[in-house]
């Protein structure tokens, strides 16, 4: 069976989404699109202080729209694409699954199912050694806030997107 052209990488903070996405990209010869990389390259240097969530959300949305325009071109030429956007809400996963389907592109959801304690440990390690992609450390308050927004994919959602569960 050929590789689906669109792969959505889904998981909460510290799940290892980008590490997994990069490895998957190498394994299947896909192009990796990381929202964190685009935001870091285009906008984080202009981030207001104190941070303004509305400012960031507007720019994340701009990046996702532009990334999708590129992904659609690449994937319709037969090259698999990996979207490393977090996909923490049902709405965002459905939005990109629908965009893929409208373009006639099969989609596969990769759900990184890692316990919160392990994810927080990983975040602390990244904060300590500076290995994270973000230009700032993630505090426990930020981690906990994102946890309140995290929506675990339902069984129906996973079935509809031929989901792969990852526990690493």
Secondary structure as GFF3:
##gff-version 3
##sequence-region A 1 168
A	DSSP	beta_strand	6	10	.	.	.	ID=ss1
A	DSSP	alpha_helix	17	28	.	.	.	ID=ss2
A	DSSP	beta_strand	31	34	.	.	.	ID=ss3
A	DSSP	alpha_helix	35	42	.	.	.	ID=ss4
A	DSSP	three_ten_helix	44	46	.	.	.	ID=ss5
A	DSSP	alpha_helix	53	75	.	.	.	ID=ss6
A	DSSP	beta_strand	81	86	.	.	.	ID=ss7
A	DSSP	alpha_helix	90	102	.	.	.	ID=ss8
A	DSSP	beta_strand	107	112	.	.	.	ID=ss9
A	DSSP	alpha_helix	116	129	.	.	.	ID=ss10
A	DSSP	alpha_helix	140	149	.	.	.	ID=ss11
A	DSSP	alpha_helix	155	160	.	.	.	ID=ss12
A	DSSP	beta_strand	164	166	.	.	.	ID=ss13
###
